[in-house]
């Protein structure tokens, strides 16, 4: 962990950023949940943080029952102040923090060039006070954060930190696609980090306005069944977590189509001796007859084929008619579509 130069005076403090937003009972959706924080001390003269080689996850373990105590010491005695920090793999945006603590401290954020871009807490005169009772607090949108620090706030404060985390709004889903199916539209998209669930929105005009059609979707796919055949729909999806909604995904459109006509066929079988048999069959029934005929023609299968008669049943429980393979001279198939009334 390379040393980070901290100028203790002269930083522009970000104040007035502690308006509460939605509170949650756990820290599990935070960016630091389960992460291991490095511990180090700052040289009171040079202002340089030096890693101590120690680490902790007691304040990021999603439990307010464990704690890690930070020490400030006394500058008059040239004692170093203690920091805990985490460096992200790539810069993130911070929108909120949540902390359970006993004592004075401050939270700082640095960009990838080690420039301080946020400082809130009780360390410097005039600084705003952190809310330390475990409720989630809004800090606007601090972009480009590479490293986040927490440290003791004032001399001899030695705060006990029970739990600490920072939160980011989820990134917008990407690669949304829509496909018109049989009286439905199928949607799929690519997930992004920090997502709890998704909200689907739809419009009949490109660009909206959009109406919500589904919430709390946990998969990265969805089928919209409430559509009208021939109407083009425009969709967006947003990601949701404890902070709120992401921006809109890309827009995707599709037009649902009518299901294919199942079709039927009139099968006319010419029997030796001059008999003619006609059967009105569904596509499935016709395929079953042809499969039997082809199999028998190849030398396998039963010698007769059974047709169940659904017409002129009269008083009978069921009526069946059989045709014998050896008696079939030829047969005709006349297919037609079913016209719904």
C-alpha positions in Angstrom: 0.0 0.0 0.0 1.7 3.1 -1.1 1.9 6.1 1.2 -0.8 8.7 0.8 0.1 12.3 1.5 -2.5 14.1 3.6 -2.6 17.8 3.9 -4.5 18.3 7.1 -5.3 22.0 6.5 -6.6 23.8 3.5 -9.0 21.1 2.2 -12.4 22.4 1.0 -14.9 20.6 3.2 -18.1 19.2 1.8 -20.8 20.3 4.2 -24.5 20.1 4.4 -24.5 16.6 3.0 -26.2 14.6 5.7 -29.8 14.7 4.7 -31.2 11.2 5.6 -32.5 9.0 2.9 -34.1 5.5 3.1 -32.7 3.6 6.1 -32.0 -0.1 6.1 -31.4 -2.5 8.9 -28.2 -4.1 7.5 -25.0 -3.1 5.7 -25.0 -6.0 3.3 -25.4 -3.9 0.1 -22.5 -1.6 0.9 -19.3 -1.4 -1.1 -17.2 -2.4 1.9 -19.2 -5.3 3.1 -16.8 -8.1 4.1 -13.8 -6.2 2.8 -10.5 -6.1 4.8 -9.4 -2.6 5.7 -5.7 -1.7 6.2 -4.6 0.1 9.4 -2.0 2.8 9.5 -0.7 5.8 11.3 0.0 9.4 10.1 3.2 11.1 10.8 2.1 14.3 12.7 4.9 16.3 11.2 5.2 15.1 7.6 1.5 14.2 7.2 2.2 10.9 5.7 0.2 7.7 6.4 2.3 4.6 6.9 0.7 1.2 6.8 1.2 -0.7 10.1 0.9 -4.1 8.5 -2.3 -4.7 10.5 -5.8 -5.1 9.0 -9.3 -5.5 10.2 -12.7 -6.5 9.0 -14.5 -6.0 12.3 -16.1 -2.8 11.1 -17.1 -4.3 7.7 -18.5 -7.7 8.8 -22.2 -6.6 8.7 -22.4 -6.9 12.4 -22.8 -4.1 14.9 -21.8 -6.5 17.7 -18.1 -6.3 16.8 -15.9 -3.3 16.9 -12.4 -1.8 16.1 -11.1 1.1 18.1 -9.1 3.8 16.4 -6.6 6.0 18.3 -5.8 9.6 17.9 -3.2 10.1 20.6 -1.9 13.6 21.6 -0.1 15.8 19.1 1.6 17.6 21.9 3.3 14.3 22.7 4.0 13.7 19.0 1.7 10.7 19.0 0.4 9.5 15.6 -3.2 9.3 14.6 -4.7 6.1 13.4 -6.5 5.5 10.0 -8.3 2.6 8.5 -8.9 2.5 4.7 -9.8 0.5 1.7 -8.7 1.0 -1.9 -11.1 0.0 -4.7 -10.0 -1.8 -7.8 -11.4 1.0 -9.9 -12.9 4.4 -9.0 -16.5 4.4 -7.7 -19.2 6.9 -6.9 -20.2 7.3 -3.3 -23.8 8.4 -2.6 -24.3 7.5 1.1 -22.6 6.3 4.2 -23.7 4.3 7.3 -21.8 4.1 10.5 -22.3 2.9 14.1 -19.7 4.4 16.4 -18.9 5.8 19.8 -16.6 8.8 19.5 -15.4 11.5 17.2 -13.9 10.7 13.8 -14.0 11.7 10.1 -14.4 10.1 6.8 -12.3 11.0 3.8 -12.2 10.0 0.2 -9.3 10.3 -2.3 -9.2 10.0 -6.1 -6.7 7.8 -8.0 -4.2 10.7 -7.9 -4.4 10.8 -4.1 -6.3 14.1 -4.2 -8.7 14.5 -1.3 -12.2 14.9 -2.8 -14.3 14.5 0.4 -13.9 15.2 4.1 -16.7 15.0 6.5 -16.8 14.5 10.3 -15.6 16.1 13.5 -11.8 16.5 13.0 -11.6 20.1 11.8 -13.2 23.2 13.2 -16.4 24.1 11.4 -16.8 20.6 9.9 -20.2 19.0 9.9 -20.9 16.2 12.3 -21.4 12.7 11.1 -24.5 10.8 12.0 -23.3 7.8 14.0 -26.4 5.9 15.0 -26.4 3.4 12.1 -28.8 5.3 9.9 -28.0 5.7 6.3 -27.0 9.2 5.2 -26.9 10.9 1.8 -23.7 12.6 0.7 -24.8 13.6 -2.8 -22.6 12.1 -5.5 -18.9 11.9 -4.8 -17.4 10.6 -8.1 -14.0 9.1 -8.9 -13.4 7.7 -5.4 -10.4 5.3 -5.3 -9.7 5.2 -1.6 -12.0 5.8 1.4 -10.6 6.5 4.9 -12.0 6.6 8.4 -9.9 8.0 11.2 -10.1 9.3 14.8 -11.5 12.8 14.9 -10.0 14.8 17.7 -7.1 14.3 20.2 -7.7 11.6 22.7 -11.1 10.7 21.1 -10.2 7.1 20.4 -13.5 6.2 18.8 -15.0 2.7 18.8 -16.2 1.8 15.3 -18.8 -0.9 15.4 -19.7 -0.9 11.7 -18.9 1.3 8.7 -19.9 1.2 5.1 -20.3 3.4 2.0 -23.0 3.0 -0.7 -23.3 3.7 -4.4 -26.3 3.9 -6.6 -26.4 0.9 -9.0 -25.1 1.3 -12.5 -27.7 1.2 -15.3 -28.2 -2.2 -16.9 -26.7 -2.6 -20.3 -27.4 -4.5 -23.5 -31.2 -4.5 -23.1 -32.8 -6.4 -26.0 -36.4 -7.0 -26.9 -37.9 -9.7 -29.1 -41.5 -9.9 -30.3 -43.0 -13.4 -29.7 -46.4 -15.0 -29.9 -48.5 -12.5 -28.1 -45.6 -11.6 -25.8 -42.4 -9.6 -25.8 -39.2 -11.3 -24.4 -36.6 -9.0 -22.7 -33.1 -9.6 -21.6 -30.2 -7.5 -20.3 -26.8 -7.6 -18.7 -26.4 -7.0 -15.0 -24.1 -4.4 -13.4 -22.6 -4.2 -9.9 -24.5 -3.2 -6.8 -27.9 -4.3 -7.9 -30.7 -5.7 -5.7 -33.5 -6.0 -8.2 -34.8 -4.4 -11.4 -37.8 -2.4 -12.5 -39.2 -2.7 -16.1 -40.7 0.3 -17.8 -42.6 0.5 -21.1 -44.0 3.0 -23.6 -45.7 3.0 -26.9 -43.5 5.9 -28.0 -39.8 6.0 -28.4 -38.2 8.0 -25.6 -41.2 7.6 -23.3 -42.9 8.6 -21.1 -42.5 5.2 -19.6 -45.0 3.3 -17.4 -43.7 0.7 -14.8 -44.9 -2.8 -15.7 -42.8 -4.9 -13.3 -40.9 -4.3 -10.0 -38.6 -6.5 -7.8 -37.4 -8.5 -10.8 -34.4 -10.5 -9.7 -33.5 -12.2 -13.0 -31.9 -10.5 -16.0 -34.8 -11.5 -18.3 -38.5 -10.9 -18.3 -41.5 -11.8 -20.5 -44.2 -9.1 -21.0 -47.5 -10.9 -21.6 -49.7 -7.8 -21.4 -49.3 -6.7 -25.0 -51.4 -6.1 -28.1 -50.5 -8.0 -31.3 -49.1 -5.6 -33.9 -48.3 -2.8 -31.4 -44.7 -1.7 -31.1 -43.5 -1.3 -27.5 -40.4 0.6 -26.2 -38.7 -0.7 -23.1 -36.1 0.4 -20.6 -34.9 -1.2 -17.4 -33.5 0.3 -14.2 -31.4 -1.3 -11.5 -32.5 -0.8 -7.8 -30.6 -1.1 -4.5 -31.0 0.5 -1.0 -29.9 3.9 -2.4 -32.5 4.0 -5.1 -32.7 3.6 -8.9 -30.0 3.7 -11.5 -30.4 5.8 -14.6 -32.3 4.2 -17.5 -30.8 1.5 -19.6 -30.7 1.7 -23.4 -34.1 1.5 -25.0 -35.2 -1.6 -26.9 -38.3 -2.1 -28.9 -40.3 -5.1 -30.3 -43.7 -5.9 -31.8 -45.6 -9.0 -30.6 -47.0 -11.2 -33.3 -50.0 -13.5 -33.5 -49.4 -17.1 -32.6 -49.2 -19.4 -35.7 -52.4 -20.9 -36.9 -52.4 -24.5 -35.7 -54.0 -25.6 -39.0 -56.0 -28.7 -39.8 -56.2 -31.2 -42.7 -58.8 -33.3 -44.5 -57.4 -36.8 -44.9 -59.0 -38.8 -47.7 -58.0 -42.5 -47.7 -58.8 -44.7 -50.7 -59.4 -48.3 -49.8 -59.2 -51.3 -52.1 -62.7 -52.3 -53.2 -63.7 -48.7 -53.8 -64.3 -47.4 -50.3 -63.3 -43.8 -49.5 -62.8 -42.7 -45.9 -62.5 -39.0 -44.9 -61.1 -37.7 -41.6 -60.9 -34.1 -40.3 -57.6 -34.1 -38.4 -55.5 -31.7 -36.4 -51.8 -31.2 -37.5 -50.8 -33.5 -34.6 -53.3 -36.2 -35.6 -52.2 -36.0 -39.2 -48.5 -36.4 -38.3 -49.3 -39.4 -36.2 -51.1 -41.1 -39.1 -48.3 -40.4 -41.5 -45.6 -41.6 -39.0 -47.6 -44.9 -38.6 -47.9 -45.3 -42.4 -44.2 -44.6 -43.1 -43.1 -47.0 -40.3 -45.4 -49.8 -41.5 -44.3 -49.2 -45.1 -40.7 -49.8 -43.8 -41.8 -53.1 -42.3 -42.5 -52.2 -38.6 -45.5 -51.2 -36.5 -49.1 -52.5 -36.2 -51.1 -53.6 -39.3 -54.0 -51.3 -38.6 -54.5 -47.6 -37.6 -57.2 -46.4 -35.2 -59.2 -43.2 -35.8 -61.3 -42.0 -32.9 -64.6 -40.7 -34.3 -65.8 -37.6 -32.4 -68.8 -37.1 -34.7 -72.1 -39.0 -34.7 -71.3 -40.7 -31.5 -75.0 -41.2 -30.7 -75.5 -43.2 -27.5 -72.1 -44.7 -27.6 -69.4 -44.0 -25.1 -66.8 -43.9 -27.8 -66.5 -44.8 -31.5 -63.4 -45.9 -33.3 -62.6 -46.8 -36.9 -59.7 -48.8 -38.2 -58.0 -48.8 -41.5 -55.8 -51.7 -42.6 -52.4 -50.9 -44.1 -52.6 -53.6 -46.8 -56.0 -52.2 -47.9 -54.8 -48.6 -48.4 -54.4 -47.8 -52.1 -53.5 -44.1 -51.6 -54.5 -41.1 -49.6 -54.9 -37.3 -50.0 -54.1 -34.5 -47.6 -55.9 -31.1 -47.9 -54.6 -28.7 -45.4 -56.5 -25.6 -44.3 -56.2 -22.8 -41.6 -58.6 -22.5 -38.8 -60.5 -19.2 -39.0 -61.5 -17.9 -35.6 -65.0 -16.6 -35.5 
